[in-house]
Amino acid sequence: MQLRIPGPTPCPPEALQAQGKQMINHRGKEFGKLLNSITERMKKVFQTRKDVLLLTCSGTGGLEAAVVNTLSPEDRVLSTSVGVFGDRFAEIASQYGATVSYLGGEWGKPVDLEALKKALKADNGIKAVLTTHNETSTGITNDIKEISALAREFDKLLLVDSVSGLSCIDLPVDDWQCDVVITASQKGWMVPPGLAMVSMNEKAWQAYARAKMPRYYMDLGKAKDYLEKGQNPWTPTISLCYALDATMDLMLKEGLANIFARHARVAQIARDGVKSLGLSLFAQEDHASNTVTAVKVSGKVDALKLVNLLREEHGVVLAGGQKNLSGKIFRIGHLGMVHEEDIKEVLEALKEALPEAES
Ligand SMILES: *Cc1c(COP(=O)(O)O)cnc(C)c1O
């Protein structure tokens, strides 16, 4: 099977083997060494010297941690959502009592920087900006450098969902001064689902000190304190730590620049390939993502039928559209362990299945 959805992604054999190892004491020296070494290498991938904390949860748990550790009920936040995951981030903030206003972008387009500037200028009561680096539902990569510069210009805290971006697409967290950045194991990190990683800079910790939303399991202050002892506050998923240890070796051996370049090459092949089959991209092309390609189907082709056919007859697993994009688009995940040949195989299968999916 070619699993080409935007997470979970295929895991390299090194990760699968590593996660089968025997348990160790999570309060012992051996785990401490493992956690410290994982943390130091995660910082390299985040391109940060600040804190990176490892949480036991999927990406959404990481988003929730970012919200509850930096905000208070009644805080006003601005959501730049341009898709399903942007909406989810805003929904979490709203569930915990924040008042969310929306910039109102269009799905398939990136965040409108002019509109963002205007909104921030017009309203100085906003505490934080919630944004999505790579909107997996539409296949868009946003201009985080510019969004972050605007957040700083107006002195807002910036929370960045980079669950499907970081480790595949360049995101220099310190250089771009992103206050909180969230990612997760089952995307570009090539590890099974179950770990989220969250970076926090000084501005984020200052917000933490004032934040009043309820938190317990997701308390990042506890995570930081325990990390100093080489521990997690709670029992961690040791098996996934083994797997992450293995994939980070592979990643740092390949080198960040090479990883980013490989994702760019593979994505270009995906985009060129679907266009040559007469399909069109859902995302505005100058902001098309290097980790997921969202493809519009033409009138005659049923997207759900196509995804089913590819899975049942061709051994290729793609993702459909989410929410109101269901049936209208399909998505090719190309992140983590993916090479040119994988995408060429997907395109071959697509070429064969397309005529069969005409209803
Ligand atoms: C996958 C993903 C998430 C998190 O989803 P989980 O299923 O909770 O891991 C959040 N944001 C984006 C952009 C994603 O792609």
The ligand as a MOL file (V3000), in Angstrom:
LIG
                    3D

  0  0  0     0  0            999 V3000
M  V30 BEGIN CTAB
M  V30 COUNTS 15 15 0 0 0
M  V30 BEGIN ATOM
M  V30 1 C -3.0110 16.8760 11.4480 0
M  V30 2 C -3.1680 18.2950 11.8180 0
M  V30 3 C -3.5310 18.6990 13.1080 0
M  V30 4 C -3.7170 17.7860 14.2850 0
M  V30 5 O -4.5170 16.7410 14.1390 0
M  V30 6 P -4.4420 15.4820 15.1240 0
M  V30 7 O -5.3130 14.5200 14.4360 0
M  V30 8 O -4.9330 15.8970 16.4240 0
M  V30 9 O -2.9940 15.0890 15.1980 0
M  V30 10 C -3.6220 20.0490 13.3840 0
M  V30 11 N -3.3490 20.9640 12.4540 0
M  V30 12 C -2.9660 20.6350 11.2190 0
M  V30 13 C -2.6530 21.7180 10.2450 0
M  V30 14 C -2.8750 19.2870 10.8620 0
M  V30 15 O -2.4920 18.9530 9.6330 0
M  V30 END ATOM
M  V30 BEGIN BOND
M  V30 1 1 1 2
M  V30 2 1 2 3
M  V30 3 2 2 14
M  V30 4 1 3 4
M  V30 5 2 3 10
M  V30 6 1 4 5
M  V30 7 1 5 6
M  V30 8 2 6 7
M  V30 9 1 6 8
M  V30 10 1 6 9
M  V30 11 1 10 11
M  V30 12 2 11 12
M  V30 13 1 12 13
M  V30 14 1 12 14
M  V30 15 1 14 15
M  V30 END BOND
M  V30 END CTAB
M  END
